[in-house]
Amino acid sequence: MHYEKNRTMSELKKIKPTESELEILRVLWDKREATVREVHEVLSEFKDSGYTTTLKLLQIMHEKGLVKRNDAGKTHIYQAAVSREHTQKQMLDKMMDSLFGGSTTQLVMHALGNKAPSADELKEIQQMLDNLKKQ
């Protein structure tokens, strides 16, 4: 399939998806590609939203460069133009700056204080801390 070229990485770094756009991106990250109807069906499972709203959001996201659209066939097929990892980092950086004054420590302490991590999560956190100490 042929998809339109996406924006440069520096342009994409400036684009911050809205909550509704993030919901659509999650669907596209999981499915890799989907039609408007497929995206709408997944969103309908947890959100009361019309098909035309999903279509309009995907059109806006395409204009912003958040998604790529294959126009070759009768039905448009969409793919995420930004990675899950890039978007998570971007949103986390924004949240850390705005809510925690840029403090990683405050962010982590707050996150750990809200919900007790499982034994596996604690093990993973400890491994990350050990790796950071080595650097």
Phi and psi in radians as a Rosetta constraint file:
Dihedral C 1 N 2 CA 2 C 2 CIRCULARHARMONIC -1.857 0.35
Dihedral N 2 CA 2 C 2 N 3 CIRCULARHARMONIC 2.104 0.35
Dihedral C 2 N 3 CA 3 C 3 CIRCULARHARMONIC -1.902 0.35
Dihedral N 3 CA 3 C 3 N 4 CIRCULARHARMONIC 2.616 0.35
Dihedral C 3 N 4 CA 4 C 4 CIRCULARHARMONIC -1.124 0.35
Dihedral N 4 CA 4 C 4 N 5 CIRCULARHARMONIC 2.685 0.35
Dihedral C 4 N 5 CA 5 C 5 CIRCULARHARMONIC -1.169 0.35
Dihedral N 5 CA 5 C 5 N 6 CIRCULARHARMONIC 2.508 0.35
Dihedral C 5 N 6 CA 6 C 6 CIRCULARHARMONIC -1.643 0.35
Dihedral N 6 CA 6 C 6 N 7 CIRCULARHARMONIC 3.020 0.35
Dihedral C 6 N 7 CA 7 C 7 CIRCULARHARMONIC -1.256 0.35
Dihedral N 7 CA 7 C 7 N 8 CIRCULARHARMONIC 2.903 0.35
Dihedral C 7 N 8 CA 8 C 8 CIRCULARHARMONIC -1.187 0.35
Dihedral N 8 CA 8 C 8 N 9 CIRCULARHARMONIC 2.779 0.35
Dihedral C 8 N 9 CA 9 C 9 CIRCULARHARMONIC -1.069 0.35
Dihedral N 9 CA 9 C 9 N 10 CIRCULARHARMONIC -0.654 0.35
Dihedral C 9 N 10 CA 10 C 10 CIRCULARHARMONIC -1.154 0.35
Dihedral N 10 CA 10 C 10 N 11 CIRCULARHARMONIC -0.596 0.35
Dihedral C 10 N 11 CA 11 C 11 CIRCULARHARMONIC -1.199 0.35
Dihedral N 11 CA 11 C 11 N 12 CIRCULARHARMONIC -0.732 0.35
Dihedral C 11 N 12 CA 12 C 12 CIRCULARHARMONIC -1.175 0.35
Dihedral N 12 CA 12 C 12 N 13 CIRCULARHARMONIC -0.538 0.35
Dihedral C 12 N 13 CA 13 C 13 CIRCULARHARMONIC -1.100 0.35
Dihedral N 13 CA 13 C 13 N 14 CIRCULARHARMONIC -0.456 0.35
Dihedral C 13 N 14 CA 14 C 14 CIRCULARHARMONIC -1.440 0.35
Dihedral N 14 CA 14 C 14 N 15 CIRCULARHARMONIC -0.322 0.35
Dihedral C 14 N 15 CA 15 C 15 CIRCULARHARMONIC -1.475 0.35
Dihedral N 15 CA 15 C 15 N 16 CIRCULARHARMONIC 2.144 0.35
Dihedral C 15 N 16 CA 16 C 16 CIRCULARHARMONIC -1.965 0.35
Dihedral N 16 CA 16 C 16 N 17 CIRCULARHARMONIC 1.967 0.35
Dihedral C 16 N 17 CA 17 C 17 CIRCULARHARMONIC -1.189 0.35
Dihedral N 17 CA 17 C 17 N 18 CIRCULARHARMONIC 2.572 0.35
Dihedral C 17 N 18 CA 18 C 18 CIRCULARHARMONIC -1.337 0.35
Dihedral N 18 CA 18 C 18 N 19 CIRCULARHARMONIC 3.027 0.35
Dihedral C 18 N 19 CA 19 C 19 CIRCULARHARMONIC -1.071 0.35
Dihedral N 19 CA 19 C 19 N 20 CIRCULARHARMONIC -0.753 0.35
Dihedral C 19 N 20 CA 20 C 20 CIRCULARHARMONIC -1.119 0.35
Dihedral N 20 CA 20 C 20 N 21 CIRCULARHARMONIC -0.679 0.35
Dihedral C 20 N 21 CA 21 C 21 CIRCULARHARMONIC -1.172 0.35
Dihedral N 21 CA 21 C 21 N 22 CIRCULARHARMONIC -0.633 0.35
Dihedral C 21 N 22 CA 22 C 22 CIRCULARHARMONIC -1.102 0.35
Dihedral N 22 CA 22 C 22 N 23 CIRCULARHARMONIC -0.674 0.35
Dihedral C 22 N 23 CA 23 C 23 CIRCULARHARMONIC -1.067 0.35
Dihedral N 23 CA 23 C 23 N 24 CIRCULARHARMONIC -0.745 0.35
Dihedral C 23 N 24 CA 24 C 24 CIRCULARHARMONIC -1.174 0.35
Dihedral N 24 CA 24 C 24 N 25 CIRCULARHARMONIC -0.745 0.35
Dihedral C 24 N 25 CA 25 C 25 CIRCULARHARMONIC -1.041 0.35
Dihedral N 25 CA 25 C 25 N 26 CIRCULARHARMONIC -0.701 0.35
Dihedral C 25 N 26 CA 26 C 26 CIRCULARHARMONIC -1.020 0.35
Dihedral N 26 CA 26 C 26 N 27 CIRCULARHARMONIC -0.731 0.35
Dihedral C 26 N 27 CA 27 C 27 CIRCULARHARMONIC -1.088 0.35
Dihedral N 27 CA 27 C 27 N 28 CIRCULARHARMONIC -0.823 0.35
Dihedral C 27 N 28 CA 28 C 28 CIRCULARHARMONIC -1.187 0.35
Dihedral N 28 CA 28 C 28 N 29 CIRCULARHARMONIC -0.620 0.35
Dihedral C 28 N 29 CA 29 C 29 CIRCULARHARMONIC -1.119 0.35
Dihedral N 29 CA 29 C 29 N 30 CIRCULARHARMONIC -0.700 0.35
Dihedral C 29 N 30 CA 30 C 30 CIRCULARHARMONIC -1.254 0.35
Dihedral N 30 CA 30 C 30 N 31 CIRCULARHARMONIC -0.720 0.35
Dihedral C 30 N 31 CA 31 C 31 CIRCULARHARMONIC -1.564 0.35
Dihedral N 31 CA 31 C 31 N 32 CIRCULARHARMONIC -0.284 0.35
Dihedral C 31 N 32 CA 32 C 32 CIRCULARHARMONIC 1.328 0.35
Dihedral N 32 CA 32 C 32 N 33 CIRCULARHARMONIC -0.738 0.35
Dihedral C 32 N 33 CA 33 C 33 CIRCULARHARMONIC -2.732 0.35
Dihedral N 33 CA 33 C 33 N 34 CIRCULARHARMONIC 2.660 0.35
Dihedral C 33 N 34 CA 34 C 34 CIRCULARHARMONIC -2.859 0.35
Dihedral N 34 CA 34 C 34 N 35 CIRCULARHARMONIC 2.714 0.35
Dihedral C 34 N 35 CA 35 C 35 CIRCULARHARMONIC -1.441 0.35
Dihedral N 35 CA 35 C 35 N 36 CIRCULARHARMONIC 2.973 0.35
Dihedral C 35 N 36 CA 36 C 36 CIRCULARHARMONIC -1.026 0.35
Dihedral N 36 CA 36 C 36 N 37 CIRCULARHARMONIC -0.767 0.35
Dihedral C 36 N 37 CA 37 C 37 CIRCULARHARMONIC -1.060 0.35
Dihedral N 37 CA 37 C 37 N 38 CIRCULARHARMONIC -0.752 0.35
Dihedral C 37 N 38 CA 38 C 38 CIRCULARHARMONIC -1.121 0.35
Dihedral N 38 CA 38 C 38 N 39 CIRCULARHARMONIC -0.734 0.35
Dihedral C 38 N 39 CA 39 C 39 CIRCULARHARMONIC -1.093 0.35
Dihedral N 39 CA 39 C 39 N 40 CIRCULARHARMONIC -0.816 0.35
Dihedral C 39 N 40 CA 40 C 40 CIRCULARHARMONIC -1.042 0.35
Dihedral N 40 CA 40 C 40 N 41 CIRCULARHARMONIC -0.724 0.35
Dihedral C 40 N 41 CA 41 C 41 CIRCULARHARMONIC -1.073 0.35
Dihedral N 41 CA 41 C 41 N 42 CIRCULARHARMONIC -0.723 0.35
Dihedral C 41 N 42 CA 42 C 42 CIRCULARHARMONIC -1.178 0.35
Dihedral N 42 CA 42 C 42 N 43 CIRCULARHARMONIC -0.796 0.35
Dihedral C 42 N 43 CA 43 C 43 CIRCULARHARMONIC -1.082 0.35
Dihedral N 43 CA 43 C 43 N 44 CIRCULARHARMONIC -0.616 0.35
Dihedral C 43 N 44 CA 44 C 44 CIRCULARHARMONIC -1.118 0.35
Dihedral N 44 CA 44 C 44 N 45 CIRCULARHARMONIC -0.349 0.35
Dihedral C 44 N 45 CA 45 C 45 CIRCULARHARMONIC -1.197 0.35
Dihedral N 45 CA 45 C 45 N 46 CIRCULARHARMONIC -0.450 0.35
Dihedral C 45 N 46 CA 46 C 46 CIRCULARHARMONIC -2.311 0.35
Dihedral N 46 CA 46 C 46 N 47 CIRCULARHARMONIC 0.010 0.35
Dihedral C 46 N 47 CA 47 C 47 CIRCULARHARMONIC -2.528 0.35
Dihedral N 47 CA 47 C 47 N 48 CIRCULARHARMONIC 2.377 0.35
Dihedral C 47 N 48 CA 48 C 48 CIRCULARHARMONIC -1.518 0.35
Dihedral N 48 CA 48 C 48 N 49 CIRCULARHARMONIC 1.728 0.35
Dihedral C 48 N 49 CA 49 C 49 CIRCULARHARMONIC -2.518 0.35
Dihedral N 49 CA 49 C 49 N 50 CIRCULARHARMONIC 2.509 0.35
Dihedral C 49 N 50 CA 50 C 50 CIRCULARHARMONIC -1.436 0.35
Dihedral N 50 CA 50 C 50 N 51 CIRCULARHARMONIC 2.749 0.35
Dihedral C 50 N 51 CA 51 C 51 CIRCULARHARMONIC -1.022 0.35
Dihedral N 51 CA 51 C 51 N 52 CIRCULARHARMONIC -0.747 0.35
Dihedral C 51 N 52 CA 52 C 52 CIRCULARHARMONIC -1.159 0.35
Dihedral N 52 CA 52 C 52 N 53 CIRCULARHARMONIC -0.532 0.35
Dihedral C 52 N 53 CA 53 C 53 CIRCULARHARMONIC -1.147 0.35
Dihedral N 53 CA 53 C 53 N 54 CIRCULARHARMONIC -0.765 0.35
Dihedral C 53 N 54 CA 54 C 54 CIRCULARHARMONIC -1.091 0.35
Dihedral N 54 CA 54 C 54 N 55 CIRCULARHARMONIC -0.762 0.35
Dihedral C 54 N 55 CA 55 C 55 CIRCULARHARMONIC -1.051 0.35
Dihedral N 55 CA 55 C 55 N 56 CIRCULARHARMONIC -0.823 0.35
Dihedral C 55 N 56 CA 56 C 56 CIRCULARHARMONIC -1.111 0.35
Dihedral N 56 CA 56 C 56 N 57 CIRCULARHARMONIC -0.733 0.35
Dihedral C 56 N 57 CA 57 C 57 CIRCULARHARMONIC -1.082 0.35
Dihedral N 57 CA 57 C 57 N 58 CIRCULARHARMONIC -0.746 0.35
Dihedral C 57 N 58 CA 58 C 58 CIRCULARHARMONIC -1.126 0.35
Dihedral N 58 CA 58 C 58 N 59 CIRCULARHARMONIC -0.646 0.35
Dihedral C 58 N 59 CA 59 C 59 CIRCULARHARMONIC -1.122 0.35
Dihedral N 59 CA 59 C 59 N 60 CIRCULARHARMONIC -0.759 0.35
Dihedral C 59 N 60 CA 60 C 60 CIRCULARHARMONIC -1.110 0.35
Dihedral N 60 CA 60 C 60 N 61 CIRCULARHARMONIC -0.767 0.35
Dihedral C 60 N 61 CA 61 C 61 CIRCULARHARMONIC -1.092 0.35
Dihedral N 61 CA 61 C 61 N 62 CIRCULARHARMONIC -0.618 0.35
Dihedral C 61 N 62 CA 62 C 62 CIRCULARHARMONIC -1.146 0.35
Dihedral N 62 CA 62 C 62 N 63 CIRCULARHARMONIC -0.754 0.35
Dihedral C 62 N 63 CA 63 C 63 CIRCULARHARMONIC -1.099 0.35
Dihedral N 63 CA 63 C 63 N 64 CIRCULARHARMONIC -0.644 0.35
Dihedral C 63 N 64 CA 64 C 64 CIRCULARHARMONIC -1.298 0.35
Dihedral N 64 CA 64 C 64 N 65 CIRCULARHARMONIC -0.384 0.35
Dihedral C 64 N 65 CA 65 C 65 CIRCULARHARMONIC 1.632 0.35
Dihedral N 65 CA 65 C 65 N 66 CIRCULARHARMONIC 0.213 0.35
Dihedral C 65 N 66 CA 66 C 66 CIRCULARHARMONIC -1.359 0.35
Dihedral N 66 CA 66 C 66 N 67 CIRCULARHARMONIC -0.482 0.35
Dihedral C 66 N 67 CA 67 C 67 CIRCULARHARMONIC -2.269 0.35
Dihedral N 67 CA 67 C 67 N 68 CIRCULARHARMONIC 2.711 0.35
Dihedral C 67 N 68 CA 68 C 68 CIRCULARHARMONIC -1.845 0.35
Dihedral N 68 CA 68 C 68 N 69 CIRCULARHARMONIC 2.604 0.35
Dihedral C 68 N 69 CA 69 C 69 CIRCULARHARMONIC -2.258 0.35
Dihedral N 69 CA 69 C 69 N 70 CIRCULARHARMONIC 2.275 0.35
Dihedral C 69 N 70 CA 70 C 70 CIRCULARHARMONIC -1.613 0.35
Dihedral N 70 CA 70 C 70 N 71 CIRCULARHARMONIC 1.976 0.35
Dihedral C 70 N 71 CA 71 C 71 CIRCULARHARMONIC -1.684 0.35
Dihedral N 71 CA 71 C 71 N 72 CIRCULARHARMONIC 0.077 0.35
Dihedral C 71 N 72 CA 72 C 72 CIRCULARHARMONIC -1.108 0.35
Dihedral N 72 CA 72 C 72 N 73 CIRCULARHARMONIC -0.703 0.35
Dihedral C 72 N 73 CA 73 C 73 CIRCULARHARMONIC -1.693 0.35
Dihedral N 73 CA 73 C 73 N 74 CIRCULARHARMONIC -3.083 0.35
Dihedral C 73 N 74 CA 74 C 74 CIRCULARHARMONIC -1.171 0.35
Dihedral N 74 CA 74 C 74 N 75 CIRCULARHARMONIC -0.640 0.35
Dihedral C 74 N 75 CA 75 C 75 CIRCULARHARMONIC -1.792 0.35
Dihedral N 75 CA 75 C 75 N 76 CIRCULARHARMONIC 2.248 0.35
Dihedral C 75 N 76 CA 76 C 76 CIRCULARHARMONIC -1.290 0.35
Dihedral N 76 CA 76 C 76 N 77 CIRCULARHARMONIC 2.399 0.35
Dihedral C 76 N 77 CA 77 C 77 CIRCULARHARMONIC -2.037 0.35
Dihedral N 77 CA 77 C 77 N 78 CIRCULARHARMONIC 2.287 0.35
Dihedral C 77 N 78 CA 78 C 78 CIRCULARHARMONIC -1.908 0.35
Dihedral N 78 CA 78 C 78 N 79 CIRCULARHARMONIC 2.589 0.35
Dihedral C 78 N 79 CA 79 C 79 CIRCULARHARMONIC -2.352 0.35
Dihedral N 79 CA 79 C 79 N 80 CIRCULARHARMONIC 2.633 0.35
Dihedral C 79 N 80 CA 80 C 80 CIRCULARHARMONIC -1.194 0.35
Dihedral N 80 CA 80 C 80 N 81 CIRCULARHARMONIC 2.375 0.35
Dihedral C 80 N 81 CA 81 C 81 CIRCULARHARMONIC -1.693 0.35
Dihedral N 81 CA 81 C 81 N 82 CIRCULARHARMONIC -0.135 0.35
Dihedral C 81 N 82 CA 82 C 82 CIRCULARHARMONIC -2.126 0.35
Dihedral N 82 CA 82 C 82 N 83 CIRCULARHARMONIC 2.529 0.35
Dihedral C 82 N 83 CA 83 C 83 CIRCULARHARMONIC -1.385 0.35
Dihedral N 83 CA 83 C 83 N 84 CIRCULARHARMONIC 2.730 0.35
Dihedral C 83 N 84 CA 84 C 84 CIRCULARHARMONIC -1.040 0.35
Dihedral N 84 CA 84 C 84 N 85 CIRCULARHARMONIC -0.771 0.35
Dihedral C 84 N 85 CA 85 C 85 CIRCULARHARMONIC -1.116 0.35
Dihedral N 85 CA 85 C 85 N 86 CIRCULARHARMONIC -0.778 0.35
Dihedral C 85 N 86 CA 86 C 86 CIRCULARHARMONIC -1.051 0.35
Dihedral N 86 CA 86 C 86 N 87 CIRCULARHARMONIC -0.789 0.35
Dihedral C 86 N 87 CA 87 C 87 CIRCULARHARMONIC -1.177 0.35
Dihedral N 87 CA 87 C 87 N 88 CIRCULARHARMONIC -0.717 0.35
Dihedral C 87 N 88 CA 88 C 88 CIRCULARHARMONIC -1.062 0.35
Dihedral N 88 CA 88 C 88 N 89 CIRCULARHARMONIC -0.786 0.35
Dihedral C 88 N 89 CA 89 C 89 CIRCULARHARMONIC -1.098 0.35
Dihedral N 89 CA 89 C 89 N 90 CIRCULARHARMONIC -0.778 0.35
Dihedral C 89 N 90 CA 90 C 90 CIRCULARHARMONIC -1.055 0.35
Dihedral N 90 CA 90 C 90 N 91 CIRCULARHARMONIC -0.809 0.35
Dihedral C 90 N 91 CA 91 C 91 CIRCULARHARMONIC -1.217 0.35
Dihedral N 91 CA 91 C 91 N 92 CIRCULARHARMONIC -0.669 0.35
Dihedral C 91 N 92 CA 92 C 92 CIRCULARHARMONIC -1.159 0.35
Dihedral N 92 CA 92 C 92 N 93 CIRCULARHARMONIC -0.747 0.35
Dihedral C 92 N 93 CA 93 C 93 CIRCULARHARMONIC -1.044 0.35
Dihedral N 93 CA 93 C 93 N 94 CIRCULARHARMONIC -0.750 0.35
Dihedral C 93 N 94 CA 94 C 94 CIRCULARHARMONIC -1.112 0.35
Dihedral N 94 CA 94 C 94 N 95 CIRCULARHARMONIC -0.802 0.35
Dihedral C 94 N 95 CA 95 C 95 CIRCULARHARMONIC -1.137 0.35
Dihedral N 95 CA 95 C 95 N 96 CIRCULARHARMONIC -0.746 0.35
Dihedral C 95 N 96 CA 96 C 96 CIRCULARHARMONIC -1.079 0.35
Dihedral N 96 CA 96 C 96 N 97 CIRCULARHARMONIC -0.754 0.35
Dihedral C 96 N 97 CA 97 C 97 CIRCULARHARMONIC -1.168 0.35
Dihedral N 97 CA 97 C 97 N 98 CIRCULARHARMONIC -0.812 0.35
Dihedral C 97 N 98 CA 98 C 98 CIRCULARHARMONIC -1.373 0.35
Dihedral N 98 CA 98 C 98 N 99 CIRCULARHARMONIC -0.626 0.35
Dihedral C 98 N 99 CA 99 C 99 CIRCULARHARMONIC -1.732 0.35
Dihedral N 99 CA 99 C 99 N 100 CIRCULARHARMONIC -0.474 0.35
Dihedral C 99 N 100 CA 100 C 100 CIRCULARHARMONIC -2.124 0.35
Dihedral N 100 CA 100 C 100 N 101 CIRCULARHARMONIC 0.296 0.35
Dihedral C 100 N 101 CA 101 C 101 CIRCULARHARMONIC 0.988 0.35
Dihedral N 101 CA 101 C 101 N 102 CIRCULARHARMONIC 0.494 0.35
Dihedral C 101 N 102 CA 102 C 102 CIRCULARHARMONIC 1.433 0.35
Dihedral N 102 CA 102 C 102 N 103 CIRCULARHARMONIC 0.056 0.35
Dihedral C 102 N 103 CA 103 C 103 CIRCULARHARMONIC -1.501 0.35
Dihedral N 103 CA 103 C 103 N 104 CIRCULARHARMONIC 1.967 0.35
Dihedral C 103 N 104 CA 104 C 104 CIRCULARHARMONIC -1.108 0.35
Dihedral N 104 CA 104 C 104 N 105 CIRCULARHARMONIC -0.695 0.35
Dihedral C 104 N 105 CA 105 C 105 CIRCULARHARMONIC -1.040 0.35
Dihedral N 105 CA 105 C 105 N 106 CIRCULARHARMONIC -0.838 0.35
Dihedral C 105 N 106 CA 106 C 106 CIRCULARHARMONIC -1.093 0.35
Dihedral N 106 CA 106 C 106 N 107 CIRCULARHARMONIC -0.703 0.35
Dihedral C 106 N 107 CA 107 C 107 CIRCULARHARMONIC -1.070 0.35
Dihedral N 107 CA 107 C 107 N 108 CIRCULARHARMONIC -0.854 0.35
Dihedral C 107 N 108 CA 108 C 108 CIRCULARHARMONIC -1.147 0.35
Dihedral N 108 CA 108 C 108 N 109 CIRCULARHARMONIC -0.773 0.35
Dihedral C 108 N 109 CA 109 C 109 CIRCULARHARMONIC -1.094 0.35
Dihedral N 109 CA 109 C 109 N 110 CIRCULARHARMONIC -0.712 0.35
Dihedral C 109 N 110 CA 110 C 110 CIRCULARHARMONIC -1.139 0.35
Dihedral N 110 CA 110 C 110 N 111 CIRCULARHARMONIC -0.781 0.35
Dihedral C 110 N 111 CA 111 C 111 CIRCULARHARMONIC -1.091 0.35
Dihedral N 111 CA 111 C 111 N 112 CIRCULARHARMONIC -0.758 0.35
Dihedral C 111 N 112 CA 112 C 112 CIRCULARHARMONIC -1.246 0.35
Dihedral N 112 CA 112 C 112 N 113 CIRCULARHARMONIC -0.486 0.35
Dihedral C 112 N 113 CA 113 C 113 CIRCULARHARMONIC -1.329 0.35
Dihedral N 113 CA 113 C 113 N 114 CIRCULARHARMONIC -0.371 0.35
Dihedral C 113 N 114 CA 114 C 114 CIRCULARHARMONIC -1.423 0.35
Dihedral N 114 CA 114 C 114 N 115 CIRCULARHARMONIC -0.583 0.35
Dihedral C 114 N 115 CA 115 C 115 CIRCULARHARMONIC -2.600 0.35
Dihedral N 115 CA 115 C 115 N 116 CIRCULARHARMONIC 2.205 0.35
Dihedral C 115 N 116 CA 116 C 116 CIRCULARHARMONIC -1.161 0.35
Dihedral N 116 CA 116 C 116 N 117 CIRCULARHARMONIC 2.203 0.35
Dihedral C 116 N 117 CA 117 C 117 CIRCULARHARMONIC -1.271 0.35
Dihedral N 117 CA 117 C 117 N 118 CIRCULARHARMONIC 2.659 0.35
Dihedral C 117 N 118 CA 118 C 118 CIRCULARHARMONIC -1.279 0.35
Dihedral N 118 CA 118 C 118 N 119 CIRCULARHARMONIC 2.977 0.35
Dihedral C 118 N 119 CA 119 C 119 CIRCULARHARMONIC -1.062 0.35
Dihedral N 119 CA 119 C 119 N 120 CIRCULARHARMONIC -0.712 0.35
Dihedral C 119 N 120 CA 120 C 120 CIRCULARHARMONIC -1.131 0.35
Dihedral N 120 CA 120 C 120 N 121 CIRCULARHARMONIC -0.700 0.35
Dihedral C 120 N 121 CA 121 C 121 CIRCULARHARMONIC -1.160 0.35
Dihedral N 121 CA 121 C 121 N 122 CIRCULARHARMONIC -0.705 0.35
Dihedral C 121 N 122 CA 122 C 122 CIRCULARHARMONIC -1.090 0.35
Dihedral N 122 CA 122 C 122 N 123 CIRCULARHARMONIC -0.698 0.35
Dihedral C 122 N 123 CA 123 C 123 CIRCULARHARMONIC -1.083 0.35
Dihedral N 123 CA 123 C 123 N 124 CIRCULARHARMONIC -0.769 0.35
Dihedral C 123 N 124 CA 124 C 124 CIRCULARHARMONIC -1.132 0.35
Dihedral N 124 CA 124 C 124 N 125 CIRCULARHARMONIC -0.726 0.35
Dihedral C 124 N 125 CA 125 C 125 CIRCULARHARMONIC -1.083 0.35
Dihedral N 125 CA 125 C 125 N 126 CIRCULARHARMONIC -0.754 0.35
Dihedral C 125 N 126 CA 126 C 126 CIRCULARHARMONIC -1.107 0.35
Dihedral N 126 CA 126 C 126 N 127 CIRCULARHARMONIC -0.683 0.35
Dihedral C 126 N 127 CA 127 C 127 CIRCULARHARMONIC -1.096 0.35
Dihedral N 127 CA 127 C 127 N 128 CIRCULARHARMONIC -0.709 0.35
Dihedral C 127 N 128 CA 128 C 128 CIRCULARHARMONIC -1.107 0.35
Dihedral N 128 CA 128 C 128 N 129 CIRCULARHARMONIC -0.760 0.35
Dihedral C 128 N 129 CA 129 C 129 CIRCULARHARMONIC -1.102 0.35
Dihedral N 129 CA 129 C 129 N 130 CIRCULARHARMONIC -0.746 0.35
Dihedral C 129 N 130 CA 130 C 130 CIRCULARHARMONIC -1.062 0.35
Dihedral N 130 CA 130 C 130 N 131 CIRCULARHARMONIC -0.739 0.35
Dihedral C 130 N 131 CA 131 C 131 CIRCULARHARMONIC -1.119 0.35
Dihedral N 131 CA 131 C 131 N 132 CIRCULARHARMONIC -0.693 0.35
Dihedral C 131 N 132 CA 132 C 132 CIRCULARHARMONIC -1.133 0.35
Dihedral N 132 CA 132 C 132 N 133 CIRCULARHARMONIC -0.640 0.35
Dihedral C 132 N 133 CA 133 C 133 CIRCULARHARMONIC -1.129 0.35
Dihedral N 133 CA 133 C 133 N 134 CIRCULARHARMONIC -0.582 0.35
Dihedral C 133 N 134 CA 134 C 134 CIRCULARHARMONIC -1.256 0.35
Dihedral N 134 CA 134 C 134 N 135 CIRCULARHARMONIC -0.431 0.35
